[in-house]
């Protein structure tokens, strides 16, 4: 909200806003808008290119959905400003994550590797694709919780880690919350509430579930060509993500650490969407190939 108007920037055309006024929070918000415009333009070019050159109808449809998605994302970003509504910011964040996942699929299906159909040779346990789908869905839910925390200003509702106010699960009755707030206010911090603390705890619980699931996937995929690399990178990223999450709390939510934490979360989803799509697609392609061989 450093810039209170949209699509203009303090009354100026967005692309003509004087550089001399790019200061403080305005710099970040205005730069965000300009980068969003570049992403929108590139998505339009991508969509046009797919419509003009792509022979697979379903890939052309994905290109159209990507373009509509980036338009929706821009409108939600504008409404977040003009209506000053936090809940729209949550949808704005989740559409961005969905858009990123869709671009990951488009990058995969237009790659020479995918077009060579090398994935048909995969021997994939049926349960592996469902594990990938489940974990990716939980990561998406985790990002939704994180976005809700950010817009509810609950990121530092709990100041210690791995415990929470000295407990593995903090008391959230009225008397306990009142005592927590007395301590917070005495230390110059804003008060919190049971909802914000609960969001933080759900975020931590989901992190444990995701960590377990990712390592289970990495273990089960360790002998599968190509997929094992996805699993290995996924496991490395989840370890880095947990370290960054803890560091965010220990550093009193330092901007660079918190931003890195958010970026790795998006990468985890990006990788999960690609893996899930590839596993289900390769399974279906292999079944179709077998069916054609048995019914020439």
C-alpha positions in Angstrom: 0.0 0.0 0.0 3.0 2.4 -0.5 1.2 3.4 -3.7 -2.5 4.1 -2.9 -3.8 4.3 -6.5 -4.1 1.9 -9.4 -3.5 1.6 -12.4 -1.8 5.0 -12.0 1.0 5.7 -9.6 0.3 8.8 -7.6 -1.7 10.1 -10.6 1.0 9.4 -13.1 0.8 6.9 -15.9 2.6 3.8 -14.5 5.3 3.9 -17.1 5.9 7.7 -16.8 6.3 7.9 -13.0 9.4 10.0 -12.3 12.4 8.0 -11.2 13.2 10.7 -8.6 10.1 9.6 -6.6 11.1 5.9 -6.5 12.0 6.0 -2.8 11.2 4.0 0.3 8.3 1.6 0.0 7.2 3.3 -3.3 10.3 1.9 -5.0 9.3 -1.7 -4.1 5.6 -1.3 -5.0 6.2 0.6 -8.3 9.0 -1.8 -9.3 6.6 -4.7 -8.6 4.0 -3.2 -10.9 6.6 -2.7 -13.7 7.8 -6.3 -13.4 4.2 -7.5 -13.4 3.7 -5.6 -16.7 6.8 -7.3 -18.2 5.5 -10.7 -17.1 2.1 -9.9 -18.6 3.7 -8.9 -21.9 5.9 -12.0 -22.0 2.9 -14.2 -21.3 1.0 -12.6 -24.1 3.9 -13.3 -26.5 4.0 -16.9 -25.2 0.3 -17.4 -25.8 0.5 -16.0 -29.3 3.5 -18.1 -30.1 1.7 -21.3 -28.9 -1.4 -20.4 -30.9 0.7 -19.9 -34.0 3.1 -22.8 -33.8 1.9 -25.5 -31.4 0.2 -28.5 -33.0 -1.2 -29.9 -29.7 -4.6 -28.3 -28.9 -4.3 -28.9 -25.2 -1.0 -27.1 -25.1 -2.6 -24.1 -26.9 -5.3 -24.2 -24.3 -2.7 -24.0 -21.5 -1.2 -21.0 -23.2 -4.6 -19.3 -23.2 -5.2 -20.2 -19.5 -1.8 -18.7 -18.7 -2.6 -15.4 -20.4 -6.0 -15.3 -18.6 -4.3 -16.1 -15.4 -1.8 -13.3 -15.6 -4.7 -10.9 -16.5 -6.6 -12.1 -13.4 -3.5 -11.7 -11.3 -3.1 -8.1 -12.4 -6.7 -7.3 -11.7 -6.5 -8.8 -8.2 -3.4 -6.8 -7.5 -5.2 -3.6 -8.5 -8.2 -4.4 -6.4 -6.0 -5.2 -3.4 -4.9 -1.6 -3.7 -8.1 0.2 -4.6 -10.2 -1.7 -2.0 -7.4 -1.9 0.5 -8.6 -5.5 1.2 -6.2 -8.0 2.8 -8.3 -11.0 1.8 -7.9 -10.1 -1.9 -4.1 -10.1 -1.3 -4.4 -13.7 -0.2 -6.1 -14.7 -3.6 -3.6 -12.5 -5.4 -0.7 -14.5 -3.8 -2.3 -17.9 -4.6 -3.1 -17.0 -8.2 0.6 -16.1 -8.6 1.6 -19.6 -7.3 -0.9 -21.3 -9.6 0.4 -19.3 -12.6 4.0 -20.3 -11.7 3.0 -23.9 -11.6 1.3 -23.6 -15.0 4.4 -22.0 -16.6 6.4 -25.0 -15.2 4.1 -27.4 -17.0 4.4 -25.3 -20.2 8.2 -25.3 -19.9 8.2 -29.0 -19.5 5.8 -30.0 -22.4 7.5 -27.7 -24.9 11.0 -29.0 -24.1 12.9 -31.2 -26.6 13.3 -33.8 -23.8 9.5 -34.1 -23.4 8.9 -34.1 -27.1 11.3 -37.0 -27.5 9.0 -39.1 -25.3 11.8 -40.5 -23.2 9.4 -40.5 -20.2 7.5 -43.5 -21.7 10.4 -45.8 -20.7 9.9 -44.9 -17.0 9.0 -47.8 -14.6 7.1 -45.8 -12.0 5.4 -47.3 -8.9 1.8 -46.3 -9.0 1.9 -45.0 -5.4 4.8 -42.6 -6.3 2.6 -40.3 -8.4 0.0 -40.1 -5.7 2.6 -39.2 -3.1 3.8 -36.5 -5.4 0.3 -35.2 -5.9 -0.5 -35.3 -2.2 2.7 -33.5 -1.2 2.3 -30.9 -3.9 -1.3 -30.2 -2.8 -0.1 -29.8 0.8 2.7 -27.4 -0.3 0.0 -25.4 -2.1 -2.1 -25.3 1.2 1.1 -24.4 3.1 1.6 -21.4 0.8 -2.0 -20.4 1.3 -1.4 -20.5 5.1 1.8 -18.5 4.7 0.0 -15.9 2.6 -2.8 -15.6 5.2 -0.1 -15.2 7.9 1.5 -12.4 5.9 -1.7 -10.5 5.3 -2.8 -11.1 8.9 0.6 -9.9 10.1 1.0 -13.2 12.0 4.6 -13.9 10.8 6.1 -13.2 14.2 3.0 -14.2 16.3 5.5 -16.7 17.8 8.9 -15.4 18.6 10.8 -18.6 19.4 11.6 -21.8 17.5 11.5 -24.8 17.6 9.3 -24.2 20.7 6.4 -21.8 20.8 6.5 -19.6 23.9 8.4 -22.4 25.6 5.9 -25.1 24.6 5.7 -27.6 21.7 2.1 -26.4 21.3 1.4 -23.1 23.1 -1.7 -22.5 25.3 -4.2 -20.3 23.4 -6.8 -19.7 26.1 -7.7 -16.1 26.9 -5.6 -15.9 30.1 -2.5 -17.3 28.3 -2.9 -14.9 25.3 -3.3 -12.0 27.8 0.0 -13.0 29.5 1.8 -13.4 26.1 0.6 -9.9 25.1 1.8 -8.3 28.3 5.2 -9.7 27.7 5.2 -8.7 24.0 4.1 -5.1 24.8 6.7 -4.8 27.5 9.3 -5.7 24.9 8.0 -3.1 22.4 6.1 -5.6 20.2 2.6 -5.5 19.0 0.0 -7.7 20.5 -1.1 -11.0 18.9 -4.1 -13.2 19.2 -5.1 -16.9 19.2 -5.9 -16.9 15.5 -2.5 -15.6 14.5 -0.7 -18.0 16.8 -2.9 -20.9 15.5 -1.9 -20.0 11.9 1.7 -20.1 12.8 1.3 -23.5 14.4 -0.5 -24.9 11.5 2.3 -23.6 9.3 4.8 -25.4 11.4 2.8 -28.6 11.4 2.4 -28.6 7.7 6.2 -28.1 7.3 6.8 -31.3 9.3 4.3 -33.2 7.0 5.9 -31.8 3.8 9.4 -32.6 5.1 8.4 -36.2 5.7 6.6 -36.6 2.4 9.4 -35.1 0.3 12.0 -37.4 1.8 9.7 -40.4 1.4 9.3 -39.4 -2.3 13.1 -38.9 -2.7 13.7 -42.4 -1.2 11.1 -44.2 -3.3 12.3 -42.5 -6.5 16.1 -43.0 -5.9 16.3 -45.7 -8.6 14.1 -44.0 -11.3 16.0 -42.3 -14.0 15.5 -38.5 -14.2 12.8 -38.6 -11.4 15.5 -39.3 -8.8 17.1 -35.9 -9.6 13.8 -34.2 -9.0 13.5 -36.0 -5.7 17.0 -35.1 -4.7 16.6 -31.4 -5.5 13.2 -31.4 -3.8 14.8 -32.8 -0.6 17.6 -30.3 -0.6 15.1 -27.4 -1.1 12.9 -28.5 1.8 15.9 -28.7 4.1 16.9 -25.2 3.0 13.3 -24.0 3.4 13.1 -25.2 7.0 16.4 -23.5 7.9 15.2 -20.3 6.3 11.9 -20.5 8.2 13.7 -20.9 11.5 16.1 -18.1 10.6 13.2 -15.8 9.8 12.0 -16.1 13.4 15.5 -15.9 14.9 16.4 -12.8 12.8 13.1 -11.0 13.8 11.8 -11.5 10.3 14.8 -9.9 8.4 13.5 -8.9 5.0 16.1 -10.8 3.0 15.7 -14.0 4.9 11.9 -13.9 4.9 11.9 -13.1 1.1 14.3 -16.1 0.5 11.9 -18.3 2.5 9.0 -17.3 0.3 11.0 -17.8 -2.9 12.1 -21.3 -1.9 8.5 -22.1 -1.0 7.5 -21.1 -4.6 10.3 -23.3 -6.0 9.1 -26.3 -4.0 5.6 -25.9 -5.5 7.0 -25.3 -9.0 9.1 -28.5 -8.8 6.2 -30.5 -7.3 3.8 -29.5 -10.0 6.3 -30.5 -12.7 7.0 -33.9 -11.1 3.3 -34.6 -10.5 2.4 -33.8 -14.1 5.3 -35.8 -15.5 4.5 -38.9 -13.4 0.8 -38.9 -14.3 1.5 -38.1 -17.9 4.2 -40.8 -18.3 1.9 -43.4 -16.6 -0.9 -42.6 -18.9 1.3 -42.5 -22.0 2.8 -45.9 -21.1 -0.7 -47.4 -20.5 -1.8 -46.0 -23.9 1.3 -47.5 -25.6 0.6 -50.9 -24.1 -3.1 -50.7 -25.2 -2.1 -49.9 -28.7 0.4 -52.7 -28.8 -2.2 -55.2 -27.7 -4.8 -53.9 -30.1 -2.9 -53.1 -33.3 
